Amino acid sequence: MTEEKTKFCPRCGTMIPYEEATCPLCGEPQPRFAGQRVKPRKRTWVAVALSLLVTGLGHVYLGEWRRGLTFFGAAFVMGFVAFDYVSYDKLIILGVILAVMAAYDAYNISKRS
């Protein structure tokens, strides 16, 4: 028979699972113990810089593969489709706008997680 490991929150005294990083009741961060895995935090500025460098790459860095590929695909398709209809200067402006939108979205995702 397996027993679930539990602990008490030092702030509110609620019994919570041993692996919890924060108390679900009061939101207090819990002390880490040996053997607990810590999720590495991604840096916001790296995500934004990568997204400005290559549209969608910041999302890939954050683990949002589908979203990153969507932004990259949108930029790629926009370049091919609009190339025949729009001047080169306007195409560059559209690309920059899409890259800034992707960077802003990567910024929001990074701050949310």
N, CA, C and O of each residue as an XYZ file, in Angstrom:
452
protein
N       0.838     -1.162      0.000
C       0.000      0.000      0.000
C       0.894      1.239      0.000
O       1.809      1.350      0.815
N       0.624      2.169     -0.918
C       1.452      3.366     -1.003
C       0.829      4.494     -0.205
O      -0.386      4.692     -0.208
N       1.670      5.206      0.459
C       1.233      6.347      1.239
C       1.657      7.617      0.544
O       2.804      7.734      0.112
N       0.758      8.564      0.429
C       1.089      9.843     -0.174
C       1.785     10.705      0.870
O       1.289     10.876      1.984
N       2.949     11.249      0.491
C       3.668     12.119      1.413
C       2.976     13.474      1.475
O       2.616     14.052      0.450
N       2.800     13.963      2.682
C       2.181     15.269      2.872
C       3.016     16.088      3.846
O       3.891     15.564      4.536
N       2.731     17.362      3.885
C       3.398     18.273      4.822
C       2.417     19.356      5.208
O       1.362     19.505      4.591
N       2.768     20.108      6.228
C       1.949     21.225      6.675
C       2.525     22.521      6.122
O       3.742     22.706      6.094
N       1.652     23.410      5.687
C       2.082     24.744      5.267
C       2.515     25.506      6.522
O       1.758     25.565      7.491
N       3.726     26.094      6.522
C       4.168     26.812      7.722
C       3.368     28.079      8.013
O       3.397     28.584      9.135
N       2.658     28.595      7.019
C       1.903     29.835      7.228
C       0.491     29.578      7.760
O       0.075     30.163      8.760
N      -0.246     28.680      7.065
C      -1.653     28.494      7.449
C      -1.932     27.141      8.101
O      -3.008     26.936      8.663
N      -0.969     26.212      8.030
C      -1.148     24.924      8.683
C      -1.939     23.907      7.888
O      -2.263     22.842      8.414
N      -2.260     24.199      6.637
C      -3.013     23.270      5.805
C      -2.142     22.084      5.409
O      -0.959     22.253      5.112
N      -2.719     20.892      5.403
C      -2.012     19.692      4.952
C      -2.016     19.703      3.426
O      -3.077     19.746      2.803
N      -0.821     19.663      2.825
C      -0.696     19.720      1.368
C       0.244     18.610      0.899
O       1.040     18.110      1.694
N       0.170     18.215     -0.375
C       1.103     17.213     -0.902
C       2.551     17.693     -0.764
O       2.833     18.888     -0.858
N       3.445     16.760     -0.543
C       4.844     17.057     -0.274
C       5.522     17.803     -1.425
O       6.392     18.639     -1.183
N       5.142     17.518     -2.664
C       5.808     18.098     -3.819
C       5.331     19.505     -4.174
O       5.932     20.157     -5.029
N       4.261     19.984     -3.533
C       3.714     21.301     -3.864
C       4.733     22.397     -3.590
O       5.381     22.412     -2.544
N       4.869     23.329     -4.559
C       5.801     24.440     -4.393
C       5.144     25.604     -3.654
O       5.821     26.388     -2.990
N       3.816     25.710     -3.774
C       3.075     26.759     -3.074
C       1.841     26.146     -2.434
O       1.323     25.132     -2.901
N       1.379     26.769     -1.368
C       0.174     26.298     -0.689
C      -1.043     26.667     -1.534
O      -1.196     27.834     -1.897
N      -1.918     25.705     -1.861
C      -3.096     26.029     -2.661
C      -4.103     26.913     -1.921
O      -4.924     27.576     -2.556
N      -4.048     26.930     -0.587
C      -4.999     27.723      0.185
C      -4.542     29.175      0.352
O      -5.290     30.107      0.058
N      -3.313     29.352      0.826
C      -2.853     30.720      1.111
C      -1.866     31.259      0.080
O      -1.597     32.460      0.071
N      -1.314     30.400     -0.799
C      -0.399     30.852     -1.834
C       1.035     31.050     -1.363
O       1.864     31.554     -2.121
N       1.343     30.667     -0.140
C       2.685     30.833      0.422
C       3.670     29.879     -0.266
O       3.402     28.681     -0.356
N       4.809     30.396     -0.752
C       5.830     29.501     -1.311
C       6.342     28.559     -0.222
O       6.588     28.974      0.910
N       6.497     27.307     -0.577
C       6.930     26.301      0.384
C       8.438     26.114      0.312
O       9.031     26.269     -0.756
N       9.064     25.783      1.435
C      10.503     25.524      1.409
C      10.798     24.270      0.584
O      10.029     23.309      0.587
N      11.921     24.304     -0.115
C      12.305     23.138     -0.916
C      13.045     22.143     -0.036
O      13.739     22.513      0.911
N      12.881     20.886     -0.371
C      13.548     19.818      0.344
C      14.423     19.052     -0.619
O      14.239     19.143     -1.833
N      15.369     18.300     -0.097
C      16.268     17.520     -0.953
C      15.449     16.569     -1.818
O      14.518     15.922     -1.339
N      15.800     16.495     -3.070
C      15.113     15.607     -3.995
C      13.993     16.263     -4.770
O      13.477     15.670     -5.717
N      13.602     17.472     -4.398
C      12.546     18.157     -5.145
C      13.148     18.798     -6.385
O      14.224     19.393     -6.331
N      12.451     18.672     -7.485
C      12.896     19.277     -8.735
C      12.399     20.708     -8.814
O      11.263     21.009     -8.447
N      13.259     21.575     -9.293
C      12.910     22.973     -9.458
C      12.808     23.255    -10.952
O      13.737     22.976    -11.710
N      11.690     23.801    -11.363
C      11.487     24.136    -12.765
C      12.361     25.348    -13.108
O      12.235     26.402    -12.485
N      13.249     25.195    -14.105
C      14.098     26.341    -14.442
C      13.269     27.480    -15.011
O      12.384     27.270    -15.840
N      13.565     28.683    -14.555
C      12.824     29.849    -15.002
C      13.486     30.413    -16.243
O      14.699     30.618    -16.285
N      12.675     30.656    -17.243
C      13.176     31.225    -18.491
C      13.263     32.734    -18.355
O      12.402     33.361    -17.738
N      14.291     33.307    -18.925
C      14.505     34.752    -18.857
C      13.669     35.469    -19.911
O      13.644     35.084    -21.080
N      12.988     36.523    -19.467
C      12.097     37.280    -20.338
C      12.869     37.964    -21.454
O      12.449     37.922    -22.610
N      13.982     38.587    -21.129
C      14.730     39.337    -22.140
C      15.281     38.422    -23.221
O      15.401     38.838    -24.373
N      15.622     37.179    -22.873
C      16.117     36.236    -23.883
C      14.984     35.873    -24.845
O      15.194     35.806    -26.056
N      13.788     35.639    -24.307
C      12.637     35.307    -25.147
C      12.308     36.446    -26.105
O      12.033     36.208    -27.281
N      12.334     37.678    -25.611
C      12.023     38.835    -26.452
C      13.105     39.025    -27.515
O      12.794     39.267    -28.680
N      14.377     38.916    -27.117
C      15.477     39.097    -28.073
C      15.451     38.024    -29.156
O      15.657     38.327    -30.332
N      15.201     36.782    -28.774
C      15.124     35.708    -29.767
C      13.953     35.903    -30.714
O      14.053     35.621    -31.908
N      12.846     36.388    -30.174
C      11.673     36.607    -31.005
C      11.881     37.756    -31.980
O      11.343     37.733    -33.088
N      12.658     38.766    -31.580
C      12.971     39.860    -32.501
C      14.004     39.428    -33.543
O      13.993     39.901    -34.680
N      14.896     38.522    -33.135
C      15.930     38.035    -34.054
C      15.320     37.158    -35.145
O      15.556     37.377    -36.333
N      14.539     36.171    -34.733
C      13.827     35.281    -35.664
C      12.407     35.164    -35.146
O      12.190     34.678    -34.036
N      11.456     35.595    -35.922
C      10.064     35.615    -35.487
C       9.626     34.215    -35.056
O       9.678     33.265    -35.838
N       9.194     34.105    -33.798
C       8.713     32.838    -33.254
C       9.737     32.078    -32.434
O       9.374     31.149    -31.712
N      11.008     32.447    -32.526
C      12.050     31.712    -31.801
C      11.944     31.906    -30.291
O      12.298     31.009    -29.526
N      11.462     33.062    -29.858
C      11.253     33.290    -28.428
C      10.211     32.356    -27.852
O      10.331     31.923    -26.706
N       9.189     32.040    -28.632
C       8.160     31.099    -28.184
C       8.740     29.696    -28.053
O       8.420     28.971    -27.111
N       9.588     29.319    -28.992
C      10.222     28.005    -28.927
C      11.087     27.917    -27.671
O      11.088     26.886    -26.999
N      11.814     28.968    -27.348
C      12.627     29.025    -26.133
C      11.764     28.837    -24.884
O      12.191     28.198    -23.922
N      10.564     29.388    -24.898
C       9.659     29.269    -23.752
C       8.899     27.947    -23.710
O       8.166     27.678    -22.759
N       9.075     27.127    -24.739
C       8.386     25.840    -24.775
C       7.052     25.878    -25.492
O       6.325     24.885    -25.490
N       6.718     26.991    -26.098
C       5.463     27.138    -26.851
C       5.742     26.872    -28.325
O       5.731     27.789    -29.146
N       5.991     25.601    -28.651
C       6.406     25.224    -30.004
C       5.368     25.579    -31.056
O       5.701     26.169    -32.084
N       4.138     25.230    -30.812
C       3.092     25.481    -31.819
C       2.920     26.971    -32.089
O       2.786     27.395    -33.237
N       2.925     27.745    -31.034
C       2.750     29.191    -31.188
C       3.938     29.790    -31.946
O       3.760     30.647    -32.812
N       5.142     29.335    -31.618
C       6.336     29.820    -32.300
C       6.341     29.459    -33.769
O       6.675     30.286    -34.618
N       5.969     28.219    -34.071
C       5.906     27.805    -35.477
C       4.806     28.544    -36.227
O       4.937     28.805    -37.422
N       3.735     28.879    -35.542
C       2.662     29.654    -36.170
C       3.147     31.050    -36.539
O       2.898     31.516    -37.650
N       3.834     31.721    -35.622
C       4.375     33.049    -35.931
C       5.405     32.972    -37.060
O       5.397     33.804    -37.968
N       6.288     31.976    -37.004
C       7.299     31.829    -38.046
C       6.642     31.541    -39.398
O       7.015     32.120    -40.419
N       5.662     30.639    -39.387
C       4.955     30.309    -40.628
C       4.203     31.502    -41.183
O       4.162     31.703    -42.397
N       3.606     32.300    -40.301
C       2.888     33.495    -40.755
C       3.844     34.479    -41.416
O       3.518     35.061    -42.451
N       5.016     34.668    -40.827
C       6.005     35.575    -41.421
C       6.507     35.033    -42.754
O       6.684     35.783    -43.714
N       6.731     33.742    -42.800
C       7.234     33.103    -44.020
C       6.215     33.200    -45.153
O       6.556     33.588    -46.270
N       4.980     32.849    -44.866
C       3.919     32.894    -45.880
C       3.629     34.329    -46.293
O       3.424     34.608    -47.474
N       3.612     35.245    -45.323
C       3.370     36.643    -45.644
C       4.435     37.156    -46.617
O       4.119     37.903    -47.543
N       5.673     36.764    -46.415
C       6.745     37.193    -47.301
C       6.551     36.696    -48.718
O       6.760     37.447    -49.671
N       6.155     35.442    -48.872
C       5.960     34.892    -50.212
C       4.707     35.423    -50.891
O       4.728     35.742    -52.080
N       3.625     35.518    -50.146
C       2.353     35.946    -50.742
C       2.368     37.433    -51.054
O       1.962     37.846    -52.140
N       2.829     38.231    -50.119
C       2.764     39.682    -50.288
C       3.872     40.227    -51.184
O       3.801     41.381    -51.606
N       4.887     39.430    -51.481
C       6.030     39.910    -52.264
C       5.602     40.404    -53.647
O       6.154     41.384    -54.148
N       4.640     39.746    -54.258
C       4.191     40.136    -55.601
C       3.244     41.335    -55.584
O       3.072     41.994    -56.609
N       2.638     41.625    -54.454
C       1.607     42.652    -54.397
C       2.037     43.933    -53.666
O       1.428     44.985    -53.859
N       3.048     43.853    -52.856
C       3.448     44.981    -52.007
C       4.906     45.313    -52.301
O       5.704     44.431    -52.619
N       5.242     46.587    -52.191
C       6.632     46.983    -52.412
C       7.521     46.420    -51.302
O       7.049     46.042    -50.230
N       8.805     46.379    -51.591
C       9.770     45.824    -50.644
C       9.778     46.600    -49.318
O       9.881     45.999    -48.249
N       9.673     47.903    -49.387
C       9.668     48.725    -48.174
C       8.474     48.400    -47.279
O       8.619     48.283    -46.062
N       7.309     48.255    -47.877
C       6.113     47.935    -47.096
C       6.187     46.508    -46.546
O       5.689     46.231    -45.455
N       6.802     45.618    -47.298
C       6.955     44.244    -46.836
C       7.864     44.182    -45.609
O       7.605     43.410    -44.685
N       8.920     44.984    -45.593
C       9.804     45.058    -44.435
C       9.035     45.595    -43.223
O       9.185     45.085    -42.113
N       8.224     46.611    -43.439
C       7.435     47.184    -42.340
C       6.456     46.149    -41.791
O       6.295     46.038    -40.575
N       5.805     45.394    -42.667
C       4.892     44.341    -42.210
C       5.634     43.269    -41.415
O       5.130     42.765    -40.411
N       6.834     42.928    -41.876
C       7.641     41.941    -41.163
C       8.050     42.426    -39.789
O       8.028     41.659    -38.826
N       8.423     43.687    -39.686
C       8.804     44.253    -38.393
C       7.602     44.287    -37.455
O       7.734     43.996    -36.266
N       6.441     44.639    -37.980
C       5.228     44.662    -37.156
C       4.924     43.263    -36.621
O       4.591     43.105    -35.447
N       5.039     42.250    -37.483
C       4.790     40.877    -37.044
C       5.831     40.426    -36.019
O       5.494     39.726    -35.064
N       7.084     40.819    -36.208
C       8.134     40.452    -35.252
C       7.901     41.118    -33.894
O       8.113     40.494    -32.855
N       7.468     42.370    -33.897
C       7.188     43.062    -32.636
C       5.979     42.434    -31.942
O       5.961     42.309    -30.718
N       4.967     42.039    -32.723
C       3.815     41.352    -32.139
C       4.238     40.032    -31.496
O       3.778     39.694    -30.405
N       5.108     39.292    -32.168
C       5.591     38.023    -31.626
C       6.428     38.255    -30.368
O       6.325     37.495    -29.405
N       7.253     39.298    -30.374
C       8.074     39.606    -29.203
C       7.195     40.008    -28.019
O       7.460     39.603    -26.887
N       6.165     40.791    -28.267
C       5.247     41.196    -27.206
C       4.503     39.983    -26.645
O       4.302     39.885    -25.434
N       4.097     39.067    -27.514
C       3.411     37.865    -27.069
C       4.364     36.992    -26.248
O       3.964     36.436    -25.225
N       5.611     36.869    -26.683
C       6.601     36.098    -25.918
C       6.841     36.741    -24.556
O       7.008     36.043    -23.556
N       6.857     38.067    -24.522
C       7.011     38.792    -23.251
C       5.861     38.450    -22.302
O       6.088     38.158    -21.127
N       4.635     38.486    -22.808
C       3.467     38.181    -21.969
C       3.500     36.729    -21.474
O       3.192     36.462    -20.313
N       3.863     35.818    -22.332
C       3.931     34.406    -21.937
C       4.997     34.207    -20.872
O       4.788     33.467    -19.911
N       6.132     34.860    -21.036
C       7.217     34.733    -20.071
C       6.838     35.300    -18.709
O       7.186     34.724    -17.679
N       6.140     36.405    -18.697
C       5.731     37.002    -17.425
C       4.635     36.194    -16.749
O       4.532     36.192    -15.522
N       3.816     35.508    -17.539
C       2.707     34.728    -16.994
C       3.211     33.449    -16.308
O       2.637     33.011    -15.312
N       4.271     32.863    -16.840
C       4.744     31.592    -16.267
C       5.748     31.769    -15.181
O       6.226     30.785    -14.616
